Amino acid sequence: MTKQEAAELVRAAKARMGLTWAQLAEAIGAPVPWTVSALLGQQPMSSDQAVAAVEILNPALRNLTTATHDVQEALQAQPTRGALESPVPTDPTVYRFYEVVQVYGPTIKELIHEEFGDGIMSAINFRFDVQRVPDPAGDRVVVTLDGKFLPYQW
């Protein structure tokens, strides 16, 4: 079973059971953003994490497939990272992030270089968070990207 096939089964089991990503994260003992990324095939889970994920989803997984062990193994496999099916994403939510990088990417780069020097923000030593913030004009989506600065070394 591929990581993508396992991800589809996880999504279906999650929906069938009415679970939230936060509940799944709590069950495996990991941060919510990392858990979602792992269950969607972008991170390798430890054996204990994969077992915990399959255990909480098992009632629905059994109805979807008899290969729960295959799901567990797929969750532990090393991923091929990068989940976009095309260079320009077509999903409206994902496209908005693409748009943000297109519009503000050069600005972000300039500000990083001015503040830290010549280097990059790591996507390996990286954390992120998504929060809902009430606002009278409509709730706001706050996305925090938190990556270690890596200076270029010549």
NORUR-V459145 format. One record per residue. RES is the residue in one letter. OMEGA is omega in radians with two decimals (none if undefined). NEAR is the number of other C-alpha atoms within 12 Angstrom. D_CENTER is the distance of its C-alpha to the mean C-alpha in Angstrom with 1 decimal. Layout:
RES;OMEGA;NEAR;D_CENTER
RES;OMEGA;NEAR;D_CENTER
This chain:
M;3.12;21;19.9
T;3.09;22;17.1
K;3.13;31;13.4
Q;3.09;26;13.2
E;3.09;24;16.1
A;3.14;36;14.7
A;3.13;32;11.5
E;3.09;23;14.2
L;3.10;36;16.2
V;3.12;46;13.6
R;-3.12;28;13.1
A;3.14;25;16.9
A;3.12;32;17.7
K;-3.14;30;15.5
A;-3.11;18;17.4
R;-3.11;19;20.6
M;-3.14;22;20.5
G;-3.13;18;19.4
L;3.03;21;16.8
T;3.06;21;14.1
W;3.13;31;10.6
A;3.10;20;12.5
Q;3.10;22;15.2
L;3.13;36;13.1
A;3.12;27;11.7
E;-3.13;21;15.3
A;-3.14;24;16.6
I;3.08;29;14.8
G;-3.13;22;15.3
A;3.10;25;12.0
P;-3.09;22;10.3
V;-3.11;24;8.5
P;3.13;27;5.3
W;-3.13;29;5.4
T;3.13;36;6.8
V;3.13;32;4.7
S;-3.13;30;2.6
A;-3.12;38;6.4
L;3.05;45;7.9
L;2.97;34;6.9
G;-3.07;36;8.4
Q;3.11;29;6.7
Q;3.02;29;8.0
P;3.07;27;11.5
M;2.99;34;12.5
S;3.11;23;15.9
S;-3.13;19;18.6
D;3.13;19;18.9
Q;3.14;29;15.3
A;3.10;37;15.6
V;-3.14;26;19.0
A;3.14;28;17.9
A;-3.13;45;15.2
V;3.13;37;17.9
E;-3.12;23;20.5
I;-3.12;29;19.1
L;-2.98;37;18.3
N;3.14;28;21.5
P;3.13;21;23.9
A;3.12;26;22.0
L;3.14;31;21.0
R;3.11;23;24.7
N;-3.10;17;25.6
L;-3.06;24;23.2
T;3.05;23;23.9
T;-3.03;15;26.1
A;3.14;20;23.9
T;3.08;31;21.7
H;3.09;22;22.4
D;3.09;25;21.0
V;3.13;39;17.7
Q;3.12;38;17.8
E;-3.14;29;18.7
A;3.13;36;16.0
L;-3.12;41;13.3
Q;-3.06;31;15.1
A;3.05;26;15.6
Q;-3.11;17;14.6
P;2.82;24;12.3
T;-2.99;16;13.4
R;-3.10;19;10.6
G;-3.01;16;10.5
A;-3.11;20;9.8
L;-3.11;15;12.4
E;3.12;11;15.6
S;-3.13;12;17.9
P;3.06;12;18.4
V;-3.08;17;18.5
P;-3.14;17;16.0
T;3.08;15;17.9
D;-3.05;15;15.6
P;-3.14;11;16.9
T;3.14;12;13.8
V;3.13;18;12.2
Y;-3.14;17;15.7
R;3.09;16;16.3
F;3.04;18;13.8
Y;3.12;20;15.7
E;3.11;17;18.9
V;-3.14;16;18.1
V;3.11;16;17.8
Q;-3.07;15;20.9
V;-3.01;13;22.9
Y;-3.13;15;21.8
G;3.12;15;20.6
P;3.10;13;24.2
T;3.12;14;24.7
I;3.12;19;21.7
K;-3.14;21;23.0
E;-3.11;16;26.5
L;3.07;17;25.6
I;-3.12;22;23.7
H;3.13;19;26.7
E;-3.08;13;29.2
E;-2.99;15;27.6
F;-3.04;18;26.6
G;-3.08;17;28.5
D;-3.13;18;27.7
G;-3.08;21;24.2
I;2.97;26;20.5
M;-3.13;25;17.4
S;2.97;18;15.5
A;3.08;16;12.0
I;3.03;18;12.6
N;-2.85;14;14.0
F;3.02;18;11.4
R;2.99;21;10.1
F;-3.14;23;9.1
D;3.07;19;10.1
V;-3.14;19;10.9
Q;3.02;15;14.5
R;3.14;13;17.2
V;3.12;13;20.5
P;3.13;11;23.7
D;-3.14;10;25.9
P;-3.13;7;29.3
A;-3.10;7;28.5
G;-3.10;9;25.4
D;-3.11;11;22.3
R;3.01;13;20.1
V;3.12;14;16.3
V;3.12;14;15.7
V;3.12;16;12.7
T;3.06;14;13.2
L;-3.01;20;12.2
D;-3.11;17;13.8
G;3.09;18;14.6
K;3.07;18;17.7
F;3.11;22;20.5
L;-3.13;19;21.8
P;3.00;16;25.3
Y;3.13;13;26.8
Q;-3.07;8;29.5
W;none;5;32.6
